[in-house]
Amino acid sequence: MHRKAYVTDLDGTLLNSEQKLSAYTIQVITEAMEQGMIISFATARGFISADSVVADIPWRYPVILYNGALIYDSVARRVIDGYWLDPAISGEIITLGRAYGITPFHFLLDAAGNERVLYEAPTRTGDVEFYNSRKNDVRFREVEMLECPAGHRTVVMTFIGRMEELEPLHQKVLERFGAEVHIHFMRDIYIEEHYFLEFSHPNANKSQGLKLWAQHMGLLATEIVVFGDHLNDLGLFAAAGTSVAVENAQEELKAVAHLITASNNDDGVAVFLAETMNKGAITG
């Protein structure tokens, strides 16, 4: 019998506007997995960051991190698979950014497979706000001069700033590397009037990440139901068999969704899963 799996985005989808899980959502997802449902998440966050907001749910299955760059075993707490940006390209992007007066938060795995975030002392508004929201995050390491360390694997390089600050770098990297990098350029939902410009491996996106996750789970894409709210979930929607947008999702995403559920502040994902459980459609 074919199984059905459910994969949800976190920020703006499973999490409410305060970046928290409601008691109802925790209860529904916990009970659903106890009844045999396969439920996971796909997020732009790393595991430590994601765990800080969803640890109240006893996740059982691998999760998709860094917008699809990493497949992670949330039980054994180890990297299963992923896509890494070439170190030479990483170094050149740092140099290009520096020419525009900006440096990234450099998300990597060290030689032991531990998550690390290297950065220079934050002074710009977006960098300061981003760092302050993660002050107790053990991944973060301030360095005097950012570079790509030997033996480390680049997961993603994140530049934060206003549109007019980031667009010149966006164009320069696009001209220099083209299809050699995946470029993710989106408005941040927490820092006012700021954007994230991210560079990663060409396959480090939610579409390829979901396909890689499905391979490790022994599933077909048609057996996966996904939930999202933002344009960075378009790839997730394209790769899955069924796509569900929360009511608060961007209109472009809602336009391509198969179904619409309640908003993130009204427990839309949990409501959908609860209805699925009540219908007895757990294994598909």
MIMARLO-150335 format. One record per residue (C-alpha): residue in three letters; z negated, y, x negated. Coordinates in steps of 0.1 Angstrom, whole numbers, padded with zeros to 4 digits, always signed. Example, Ala and Ser with C-alpha at 12.3 -4.5 7.8 and 13.67 -1.06 7.14 Angstrom:
<nodes>
Ala-0078-0045-0123 Ser-0071-0011-0137 
</nodes>
This chain:
<nodes>
Met+0000+0000+0000 His+0009+0034-0013 Arg-0020+0058-0019 Lys-0021+0094-0010 Ala-0037+0120-0033 Tyr-0048+0156-0028 Val-0046+0182-0055 Thr-0059+0217-0050 Asp-0058+0250-0068 Leu-0092+0266-0074 Asp-0092+0304-0075 Gly-0081+0318-0042 Thr-0077+0284-0027 Leu-0107+0260-0030 Leu-0131+0288-0042 Asn-0140+0317-0019 Ser-0136+0353-0028 Glu-0169+0352-0048 Gln-0155+0323-0070 Lys-0179+0299-0053 Leu-0178+0267-0033 Ser-0193+0266+0002 Ala-0218+0239+0011 Tyr-0193+0227+0037 Thr-0165+0223+0011 Ile-0189+0204-0013 Gln-0199+0181+0015 Val-0164+0173+0028 Ile-0149+0166-0006 Thr-0178+0145-0018 Glu-0177+0124+0014 Ala-0139+0122+0013 Met-0140+0107-0022 Glu-0168+0084-0012 Gln-0145+0071+0015 Gly-0117+0064-0009 Met-0097+0097-0010 Ile-0081+0106-0043 Ile-0089+0144-0048 Ser-0084+0165-0078 Phe-0076+0200-0088 Ala-0050+0220-0108 Thr-0061+0253-0123 Ala-0053+0279-0148 Arg-0089+0275-0161 Gly-0100+0252-0189 Phe-0125+0225-0181 Ile-0156+0243-0192 Ser-0146+0273-0171 Ala-0137+0251-0141 Asp-0168+0230-0144 Ser-0189+0262-0142 Val-0177+0268-0106 Val-0170+0233-0092 Ala-0196+0211-0109 Asp-0214+0206-0076 Ile-0186+0182-0066 Pro-0188+0148-0083 Trp-0151+0147-0094 Arg-0139+0112-0101 Tyr-0103+0116-0112 Pro-0084+0134-0140 Val-0078+0171-0135 Ile-0049+0194-0144 Leu-0060+0224-0166 Tyr-0045+0255-0181 Asn-0017+0257-0155 Gly-0005+0222-0163 Ala-0008+0222-0200 Leu-0036+0197-0201 Ile-0046+0165-0183 Tyr-0083+0160-0187 Asp-0107+0131-0178 Ser-0135+0149-0160 Val-0158+0119-0162 Ala-0154+0109-0198 Arg-0148+0146-0207 Arg-0119+0140-0230 Val-0083+0151-0232 Ile-0059+0125-0218 Asp-0025+0142-0223 Gly-0009+0176-0225 Tyr+0017+0199-0239 Trp+0010+0221-0270 Leu+0029+0252-0281 Asp+0044+0250-0316 Pro+0020+0265-0342 Ala+0048+0285-0358 Ile+0057+0301-0325 Ser+0020+0307-0318 Gly+0017+0326-0350 Glu+0048+0347-0344 Ile+0037+0356-0309 Ile+0004+0369-0323 Thr+0023+0390-0348 Leu+0046+0404-0321 Gly+0016+0413-0299 Arg-0001+0430-0328 Ala+0030+0453-0331 Tyr+0023+0465-0296 Gly-0015+0469-0303 Ile-0026+0439-0283 Thr-0039+0405-0293 Pro-0044+0375-0270 Phe-0072+0352-0261 His-0060+0321-0279 Phe-0069+0289-0260 Leu-0067+0258-0283 Leu-0080+0223-0290 Asp-0097+0219-0324 Ala-0092+0188-0346 Ala-0119+0169-0326 Gly-0102+0178-0292 Asn-0128+0204-0282 Glu-0118+0235-0263 Arg-0119+0267-0282 Val-0109+0303-0274 Leu-0104+0325-0304 Tyr-0102+0363-0300 Glu-0106+0395-0319 Ala-0134+0419-0308 Pro-0124+0431-0273 Thr-0119+0468-0269 Arg-0093+0472-0241 Thr-0105+0473-0205 Gly-0089+0440-0194 Asp-0101+0421-0225 Val-0136+0434-0221 Glu-0138+0425-0184 Phe-0124+0391-0190 Tyr-0148+0384-0219 Asn-0178+0398-0200 Ser-0171+0374-0171 Arg-0173+0345-0196 Lys-0202+0356-0219 Asn-0219+0323-0218 Asp-0188+0302-0223 Val-0193+0281-0254 Arg-0156+0279-0261 Phe-0154+0315-0272 Arg-0153+0324-0309 Glu-0148+0359-0321 Val-0127+0362-0353 Glu-0120+0391-0376 Met-0083+0384-0377 Leu-0067+0361-0351 Glu-0043+0335-0364 Cys-0033+0299-0355 Pro-0057+0276-0375 Ala-0043+0245-0392 Gly-0052+0213-0373 His-0056+0231-0339 Arg-0033+0227-0309 Thr-0023+0258-0289 Val-0028+0253-0252 Val-0020+0288-0240 Met-0021+0324-0254 Thr-0033+0349-0228 Phe-0026+0386-0231 Ile-0044+0409-0206 Gly-0033+0444-0197 Arg-0015+0467-0174 Met+0021+0460-0165 Glu+0035+0488-0187 Glu+0014+0475-0217 Leu+0026+0439-0214 Glu+0062+0442-0203 Pro+0076+0452-0238 Leu+0059+0421-0253 His+0072+0400-0225 Gln+0107+0411-0231 Lys+0104+0407-0269 Val+0091+0371-0267 Leu+0117+0362-0241 Glu+0145+0375-0264 Arg+0130+0358-0295 Phe+0122+0324-0281 Gly+0138+0320-0247 Ala+0134+0285-0234 Glu+0112+0275-0263 Val+0082+0289-0245 His+0069+0289-0209 Ile+0061+0324-0199 His+0036+0330-0171 Phe+0033+0367-0160 Met+0011+0374-0130 Arg-0013+0399-0115 Asp-0049+0391-0121 Ile-0069+0386-0088 Tyr-0102+0398-0104 Ile-0094+0427-0128 Glu-0080+0456-0108 Glu-0044+0467-0118 His-0043+0442-0146 Tyr-0019+0413-0154 Phe-0020+0381-0174 Leu+0009+0374-0197 Glu+0006+0339-0209 Phe+0027+0318-0234 Ser+0026+0280-0237 His+0048+0249-0242 Pro+0079+0249-0220 Asn+0065+0220-0200 Ala+0031+0236-0196 Asn+0034+0245-0160 Lys+0019+0232-0128 Ser+0051+0214-0118 Gln+0053+0193-0150 Gly+0015+0191-0151 Leu+0014+0175-0116 Lys+0042+0150-0126 Leu+0023+0141-0157 Trp-0009+0137-0137 Ala+0009+0115-0112 Gln+0022+0092-0140 His-0014+0087-0152 Met-0025+0080-0117 Gly+0003+0056-0110 Leu+0015+0077-0081 Leu+0048+0092-0069 Ala+0052+0129-0062 Thr+0058+0121-0026 Glu+0023+0107-0023 Ile+0007+0139-0033 Val-0005+0167-0010 Val-0012+0200-0028 Phe-0030+0233-0019 Gly-0024+0267-0033 Asp-0025+0305-0028 His-0006+0322-0056 Leu+0029+0323-0070 Asn+0017+0302-0100 Asp+0014+0274-0074 Leu+0052+0274-0066 Gly+0058+0247-0092 Leu+0029+0227-0078 Phe+0045+0230-0043 Ala+0080+0221-0056 Ala+0067+0189-0073 Ala+0046+0175-0045 Gly+0055+0156-0014 Thr+0035+0179+0009 Ser+0025+0215+0002 Val-0003+0233+0021 Ala-0009+0271+0017 Val-0042+0287+0026 Glu-0039+0315+0051 Asn-0047+0341+0024 Ala-0018+0329+0002 Gln+0009+0352-0010 Glu+0037+0354+0016 Glu+0063+0340-0008 Leu+0042+0308-0012 Lys+0035+0305+0025 Ala+0073+0308+0031 Val+0079+0276+0012 Ala+0048+0257+0023 His+0051+0227+0046 Leu+0018+0236+0063 Ile-0007+0264+0065 Thr-0044+0259+0067 Ala-0074+0283+0071 Ser-0081+0308+0044 Asn-0102+0301+0012 Asn-0131+0321+0028 Asp-0129+0298+0058 Asp-0129+0265+0039 Gly-0092+0259+0044 Val-0089+0230+0020 Ala-0120+0213+0033 Val-0109+0218+0070 Phe-0076+0201+0062 Leu-0093+0172+0044 Ala-0119+0168+0072 Glu-0091+0166+0098 Thr-0073+0140+0076 Met-0105+0119+0074 Asn-0110+0121+0111 Lys-0074+0108+0117 Gly-0082+0079+0094 Ala-0052+0088+0071 Ile-0070+0082+0038 Thr-0047+0057+0021 Gly-0015+0070+0035 
</nodes>
